[in-house]
Amino acid sequence: MADNYLERKMEEYRAGKLTGKTSMKHRGSTLIPATGYDTELLGTKRVLVVGDCLKDTGLELLKLFRSIGCKVAFCDKDSKQGSAIAQRTGCRFYPVDYDDENKLANVKENLIAHWEGLDIVIDIR
């Protein structure tokens, strides 16, 4: 019986009915527009964005990673505007001058301790 099962599966594979790989459509995941990255794979990541996050590129990165379910933190000099963006997007905000390497290292250590790791660091300076 097992031999017949394996023979049938091999015939289906050869006929192209089985591909050996699951496609994105079958897994139910989606792709991030214009990047081709799988949200199912990136959705569990812990991300730190360093640089001028209050302008176009940085703000779009924060929103993009949050929209797929990533934990996101960012650093910026402007504490008032940074706090407002953090509340609006659901990110963690650190009011740190990102040019000060010692303070930036403290932020990284804090995130690693709080989130039990850090997967992605993006520097947009």
C-alpha positions in Angstrom: 0.0 0.0 0.0 2.8 2.4 0.8 4.5 1.6 -2.5 1.4 2.4 -4.4 1.0 5.7 -2.6 4.6 6.7 -3.3 4.2 5.7 -6.9 1.1 7.8 -7.3 2.7 10.8 -5.7 5.8 10.4 -8.0 3.5 10.3 -11.0 1.6 13.4 -9.9 4.9 15.2 -9.3 6.2 14.2 -12.8 2.9 15.4 -14.3 3.3 18.8 -12.6 0.4 18.4 -10.2 2.8 18.6 -7.2 5.6 21.1 -7.2 7.5 20.4 -4.1 7.4 24.0 -3.0 4.4 25.8 -1.6 3.6 29.1 -3.3 2.8 32.3 -1.5 -0.8 31.9 -2.5 -1.2 28.6 -0.7 0.5 29.8 2.5 -1.9 32.7 2.8 0.9 35.3 3.1 1.2 38.5 1.2 4.0 40.5 -0.2 5.0 44.0 0.8 4.2 46.2 -2.2 7.2 47.2 -4.4 9.6 45.1 -2.4 8.7 41.4 -2.9 9.4 40.6 0.8 7.1 38.1 2.4 5.1 39.7 5.3 4.8 36.3 7.0 8.6 36.1 7.3 9.1 39.7 8.3 6.1 40.2 10.5 7.8 38.8 13.6 11.0 40.9 13.4 12.3 43.4 15.8 13.4 46.6 14.0 15.4 49.6 15.1 15.5 52.6 12.7 18.3 55.1 13.3 18.5 58.5 11.7 16.1 61.2 10.7 12.9 59.2 11.2 10.6 62.2 11.3 10.9 62.9 7.5 9.5 61.1 4.5 11.8 58.0 4.2 12.1 57.3 7.9 8.4 57.8 8.6 7.5 55.5 5.7 9.8 52.8 7.0 8.2 53.0 10.4 4.7 52.7 9.0 5.7 49.9 6.6 7.3 47.7 9.3 4.5 48.4 11.8 1.8 47.6 9.1 3.1 44.0 8.7 3.4 43.4 12.5 7.0 44.1 13.3 8.1 45.6 16.6 9.6 48.9 15.7 11.7 51.4 17.6 13.4 54.6 16.5 15.6 57.3 17.7 15.4 61.0 17.0 16.5 64.4 18.5 13.0 66.0 18.5 11.3 64.4 21.5 7.9 66.2 21.1 7.4 65.2 17.4 9.0 61.8 18.0 6.5 61.0 20.9 3.6 62.0 18.7 4.7 59.8 15.9 5.3 56.9 18.3 1.8 57.2 19.6 0.3 57.4 16.1 2.3 54.4 14.7 2.7 52.2 17.8 6.5 52.3 17.7 8.9 52.7 20.6 10.6 56.1 20.7 14.0 57.0 22.2 14.7 60.7 22.4 18.4 60.3 21.6 20.8 62.2 19.5 21.6 59.4 17.0 25.0 60.9 16.3 26.1 60.0 19.9 27.4 56.4 19.5 27.4 55.8 23.3 23.7 56.7 23.7 22.8 54.7 20.6 24.6 51.7 22.0 22.5 52.1 25.2 19.3 52.1 23.1 20.4 48.9 21.4 21.1 47.2 24.7 17.8 48.4 26.1 15.9 47.0 23.1 17.8 43.7 23.2 16.9 43.3 26.9 13.3 44.4 26.4 12.5 42.5 23.2 15.0 39.6 23.9 16.9 40.4 20.7 17.1 42.7 17.8 16.8 41.5 14.2 17.1 44.5 11.9 18.9 47.8 12.3 18.4 50.4 9.6 20.6 53.5 9.6 19.1 56.2 7.3 21.5 59.0 8.3 
